[in-house]
Amino acid sequence: MKLKYLFSHPWWKTTLLVLVGVGVLIRLGIWQLDRLEQRREFNLRVETQLGRQPVTLENITNPDDLTDMEYRSITVMGEYDHTHQVALRNQVWNNILGVHLLTPLKVEGTDYTVLVNRGWIPMEDFTTGDWSKFNEPGLVEVTGIIRNSQTQSEIGRISDPVPTSDSQPITAWNLANLESIERQMPYLILPVYIQQAPDHNWISLPYRSLPDIDLTEGSHFGYAIQWFTFATILGFGYPIYLSREIAKSKSTHNAEMIKVEAKN
C-alpha cells in the first residue's frame, strides 16, 4: 500500500489515532520493563541483606547508613520507654483487626533510641487507651529486621497529620513515618525501626511477625509482551485493514462506473 493513502483526506485522522495508540502501547510495554528492572533490583537488595550477618548498633558510626540495610537482621539490647509508644493502625492477625505497638527502645551502651515494632494486639485492647499490660520492663533483647520509614501512603491508606509543638501527641498512626513521629518525641530516634521477629519462647501478646516478602519477578515481563503484541497488531493490522478498505472502495467505484457506462 502506498504511504500517501495513510494520510489521504478520508483516513488521516484515523492514521494519527493509530499512531498515538501504538505509541501509548509501546510506552506501556517499556513501563512494565522498567517495573521489572526495579523489582529485580529490590529482590537483589533484599536477598543481599537477608544473607548478611546481623548488625549491631554499637558498630554504626553514621545512623543514616542504616537506611541502606533494610531487611538486614539486627539484635539490640536496651530498655523500653513505654510512655511514648504509639500504635500502627490496620494490622491483621489471623483475620482479626488490631494494631502494632511501636515502642522507643533506649539502646544499651549507646545514645541511640530506636522504635521497635513489638507486634500485634487486638482492637479491643487498643481502644481502651491503656496498653500497660503489654509493657516489657527492664533490660530486654530484641531480635528482628531493619525497616525503613514509611513516607508514602499505600493504596487505601490515609496520610497522617504532621505533629506540631501545639498539637496533642498522636497515639495511632496509619504509617510508620519516623520523621513525623519523632516530632512528638522528647529525643531523637534513629531513621529506621526494628520489626521484632517471632520467638518460640514468647507466646503472649503482642504477637510478633515478620513481613511476607515477595521475591518473585511478578507479571511485569508478561504484561510487557502483551503491550508490545497489541502495538504490533495495531501497527501492522491497520495498514492491512486500510488496504482492504481502499481496494473495496475502488471496486465499488469501478462497479458504479460500469453501470453508468452501460446506461449510456
C-alpha positions in Angstrom: 0.0 0.0 0.0 1.3 3.5 -0.9 2.1 5.7 2.0 0.0 8.6 0.6 -3.1 6.6 1.4 -2.4 6.7 5.1 -2.6 10.4 5.2 -5.2 10.9 2.5 -8.2 13.1 3.3 -10.6 10.3 4.4 -8.0 8.5 6.6 -5.5 10.9 8.1 -7.4 11.4 11.4 -7.7 7.6 11.9 -4.0 7.2 11.0 -3.0 9.8 13.6 -5.1 8.0 16.2 -3.5 4.7 15.3 0.0 6.2 15.6 -0.9 7.6 19.0 -2.3 4.3 20.1 0.8 2.4 19.0 3.0 4.9 20.9 0.9 4.5 24.1 1.1 0.7 23.9 4.8 0.7 23.3 5.3 3.1 26.3 3.2 0.8 28.5 5.4 -2.1 27.5 8.6 -0.1 28.3 7.0 1.0 31.6 6.4 -2.7 32.5 10.1 -3.5 31.7 11.1 -0.6 34.0 9.0 -2.0 36.7 10.6 -5.4 36.1 14.1 -3.9 36.5 13.0 -2.1 39.7 11.6 -5.4 41.0 14.9 -7.2 40.2 16.9 -4.5 41.9 14.6 -4.7 45.0 14.9 -8.5 45.1 18.7 -8.4 44.9 18.9 -5.8 47.6 16.7 -7.8 50.0 18.4 -11.1 49.3 21.8 -9.4 49.9 20.6 -8.0 53.2 18.9 -11.2 54.3 22.2 -13.1 53.7 24.4 -10.9 55.8 25.3 -11.3 59.4 23.2 -9.4 62.0 24.2 -5.8 62.5 24.9 -4.3 65.9 24.2 -0.7 66.6 27.5 -0.4 68.6 29.4 -0.6 65.3 27.3 2.0 63.4 29.1 5.4 63.3 26.6 7.0 60.9 23.0 6.2 61.7 22.0 7.2 58.1 23.8 4.1 56.9 21.0 2.0 58.4 18.6 3.1 55.7 20.7 1.1 53.2 20.3 -2.0 55.3 16.6 -2.6 55.2 15.6 -6.2 55.9 19.0 -7.0 57.4 18.9 -8.9 60.7 19.7 -6.9 63.9 19.9 -7.7 67.6 20.0 -5.0 70.2 19.6 -4.7 74.0 18.0 -1.9 75.9 15.1 -0.6 77.9 11.7 0.5 76.5 10.2 3.9 77.1 6.5 2.8 77.1 5.3 6.3 77.9 6.0 7.4 74.3 4.9 4.3 72.4 2.4 4.7 69.6 0.2 2.3 67.6 0.3 1.4 63.9 -3.3 1.1 62.6 -5.0 -1.5 60.4 -2.9 -4.6 61.3 -4.3 -8.1 60.9 -3.5 -11.3 62.8 -5.4 -14.4 61.7 -8.0 -12.2 60.0 -8.6 -10.3 63.2 -8.1 -6.5 63.1 -5.8 -4.8 65.5 -2.7 -2.6 65.8 1.0 -3.0 66.1 2.8 -1.3 69.0 5.8 0.9 68.1 7.8 1.5 71.3 11.0 3.5 71.7 14.0 1.4 72.9 16.9 3.2 74.5 19.8 1.0 73.2 22.2 -0.1 76.0 25.7 1.3 75.7 24.8 4.0 73.1 23.0 7.3 72.8 20.6 5.7 70.3 16.9 5.4 70.6 15.1 3.2 68.1 11.5 2.4 67.5 10.6 -1.3 67.8 7.5 -2.8 66.2 6.8 -5.2 69.1 3.9 -6.8 67.4 0.1 -7.1 67.3 -2.6 -6.5 69.9 -6.4 -6.8 69.3 -8.6 -3.8 68.5 -10.5 -4.1 71.8 -7.3 -3.7 73.8 -6.1 -0.8 71.6 -9.4 1.1 72.0 -9.1 1.1 75.9 -6.2 3.5 75.6 -4.4 1.6 78.3 -1.7 -0.7 76.9 0.3 -1.0 80.1 -0.4 -4.8 80.4 1.7 -5.2 77.3 4.7 -3.4 78.8 8.1 -5.2 78.9 10.0 -3.6 81.8 13.7 -3.8 82.4 16.6 -4.8 80.1 15.4 -6.7 77.0 17.0 -8.2 74.0 15.3 -7.5 70.7 16.0 -9.6 67.5 14.4 -8.6 64.2 15.0 -6.9 60.9 15.6 -3.3 60.0 12.7 -1.5 58.3 12.8 1.9 56.7 10.4 4.8 57.4 7.1 4.8 55.6 6.8 8.1 53.9 4.3 7.4 51.2 0.7 6.1 51.6 -0.2 2.8 50.2 -3.4 2.3 48.3 -6.3 2.7 50.7 -4.3 4.3 53.4 -4.6 7.9 54.6 -1.5 10.0 55.4 -1.1 11.2 59.0 -1.1 14.8 60.1 2.3 16.3 61.0 2.5 16.9 64.7 3.4 20.4 65.8 4.5 21.8 69.1 0.9 23.0 69.9 -0.8 19.7 68.9 -1.6 16.8 71.2 0.6 13.7 70.6 -0.8 11.3 68.0 -1.1 7.9 69.6 -2.3 6.0 66.5 -0.6 6.2 63.1 -1.5 4.9 59.6 2.1 4.9 58.6 5.4 4.3 60.4 6.6 7.7 59.3 9.6 8.1 61.6 10.3 11.7 60.8 6.8 12.7 61.8 6.7 10.5 64.9 10.0 12.0 66.1 8.4 15.4 66.1 6.4 14.4 69.2 9.2 12.6 71.0 11.4 14.3 73.7 14.5 12.9 72.0 15.8 11.9 68.6 15.2 8.5 67.2 17.1 6.5 64.5 15.9 6.9 60.9 14.9 3.2 60.8 12.8 1.0 63.1 13.1 -2.7 64.1 10.4 -5.2 63.3 10.7 -7.8 66.0 10.9 -11.4 65.0 8.8 -14.2 66.4 10.4 -16.1 69.3 9.2 -19.6 70.4 9.8 -18.5 74.0 7.3 -15.6 73.6 3.8 -16.9 73.5 1.8 -13.9 74.7 0.7 -10.6 73.3 2.0 -8.6 71.5 2.3 -11.3 68.7 5.5 -10.9 66.8 5.6 -11.2 63.0 7.9 -10.5 60.1 6.7 -9.2 56.7 6.0 -11.7 54.0 8.4 -10.5 51.3 7.6 -11.5 47.7 10.9 -12.0 45.9 9.4 -13.2 42.6 9.6 -11.1 39.4 5.8 -10.8 39.3 3.9 -10.5 36.0 5.8 -7.4 34.6 7.5 -9.3 31.7 4.3 -11.0 30.6 2.5 -7.6 30.7 5.3 -6.0 28.6 5.0 -8.8 26.0 1.2 -8.2 26.0 1.5 -4.5 25.4 4.2 -4.9 22.7 1.9 -7.6 21.0 -1.0 -5.2 21.0 1.2 -2.5 19.5 2.4 -4.9 16.7 -1.1 -6.0 15.9 -2.4 -2.4 15.7 0.7 -1.1 13.8 0.7 -3.9 11.2 -3.0 -4.6 11.2 -4.1 -1.1 10.4 -2.3 -0.8 7.0 -3.8 -4.2 6.0 -7.2 -3.1 7.0 -6.8 0.2 5.2 -5.6 -1.6 2.0 -8.7 -3.7 2.0 -10.9 -0.8 2.6 -9.3 1.2 -0.3 -9.5 -1.9 -2.6 -13.2 -2.3 -1.6 -13.8 1.4 -2.3 -12.1 1.2 -5.7 -14.0 -2.0 -6.6 -17.3 -0.3 -5.7 -16.4 2.8 -7.6 -15.4 0.8 -10.7 -18.7 -1.2 -10.5 -20.7 2.1 -10.3 -18.8 3.4 -13.3 -19.5 0.3 -15.3 -23.2 0.7 -14.5 -23.2 4.3 -15.6 -21.4 3.5 -18.9 -23.9 0.7 -19.5 -26.8 3.0 -19.1 -25.3 5.5 -21.5 
